[in-house]
Amino acid sequence: MANLQIPIPDTFQDELKMMIRNAAAQAIEEAVQRENLAKDWMTQKELQAWLNVSYGTVQVWRGLGLKVATVQGKTLVSKQEVNRFLESYQR
C-alpha cells in the first residue's frame, strides 16, 4: 500500500493546534456548565452565573427571604430554594 504525503506549512500546523486547543477548552467549559446544572446545591457565585444576577441582587434576595446554608464558612443555595423563592414573587 502506498503512503500519500502532503506537505503542510508550519503556519497551518500552528493554526490547527490552536483550533484543537480552543475546541478542547470549549468542550471542557461546556462539561463544567452541564455538571453545574445537574447539582442540587451551588455557591453564591454559581447562583449569580446561573441566573445572570449580581452579588448585590443575591444579597437583596436573602433579605427578602431566600434561604441559604452556611457550612464551614461556605454559603450554599439549593436550586429548589431558589425556585421556591422566585415562584413566591411570580404574578
C-alpha positions in Angstrom: 0.0 0.0 0.0 1.4 3.4 -1.0 1.7 6.3 1.5 0.5 9.6 0.4 2.4 12.5 1.9 1.2 16.1 1.6 3.5 18.9 2.8 1.7 21.1 5.3 3.1 24.6 6.0 4.2 25.3 9.6 1.7 28.2 9.9 -1.2 25.8 9.1 0.0 23.3 11.7 0.1 26.1 14.3 -3.4 27.2 13.4 -4.6 23.6 13.6 -3.1 23.2 17.0 -4.8 26.4 18.2 -8.1 25.3 16.8 -7.8 21.9 18.6 -6.9 23.7 21.9 -9.8 26.1 21.6 -12.2 23.2 20.8 -10.9 21.3 23.8 -11.2 24.3 26.1 -14.8 24.9 24.9 -15.7 21.3 25.4 -14.3 21.4 29.0 -16.2 24.6 29.8 -19.5 23.1 28.4 -19.0 19.9 30.5 -18.4 22.0 33.6 -21.6 24.0 32.9 -23.6 20.8 32.4 -22.3 19.5 35.7 -23.2 22.7 37.5 -26.7 22.4 36.0 -27.0 18.9 37.5 -26.0 20.0 41.0 -28.7 20.5 43.6 -26.7 23.0 45.6 -24.5 25.8 44.4 -22.3 28.6 45.7 -23.4 32.2 45.5 -21.1 32.8 42.5 -22.6 29.8 40.7 -26.1 31.2 41.5 -25.1 34.6 40.1 -23.9 32.9 36.9 -26.9 30.6 36.7 -29.4 33.5 36.8 -27.1 36.2 35.5 -27.6 38.4 38.5 -25.2 40.4 40.6 -23.9 39.8 44.1 -26.0 42.7 45.3 -29.1 41.2 43.9 -28.5 37.9 45.7 -27.9 39.9 48.9 -31.3 41.7 48.4 -33.0 38.4 47.8 -31.5 37.0 51.0 -33.0 39.9 52.8 -36.3 39.1 51.2 -36.3 35.5 52.4 -34.0 33.5 50.2 -32.7 30.8 52.5 -29.1 29.7 52.3 -27.0 27.2 54.2 -23.6 28.1 55.6 -21.2 25.1 56.2 -17.7 25.7 57.4 -17.8 29.3 56.1 -19.1 28.3 52.7 -22.5 29.6 51.7 -24.6 27.3 49.6 -28.1 27.7 48.0 -30.3 24.9 46.8 -31.9 25.2 43.4 -35.1 24.1 45.0 -35.0 27.0 47.4 -34.2 29.5 44.5 -37.2 28.2 42.6 -39.4 28.4 45.7 -38.2 32.0 46.3 -38.7 33.1 42.7 -42.1 31.4 42.5 -43.3 33.3 45.6 -42.8 36.5 43.5 -44.4 35.2 40.4 -47.6 37.1 39.3 
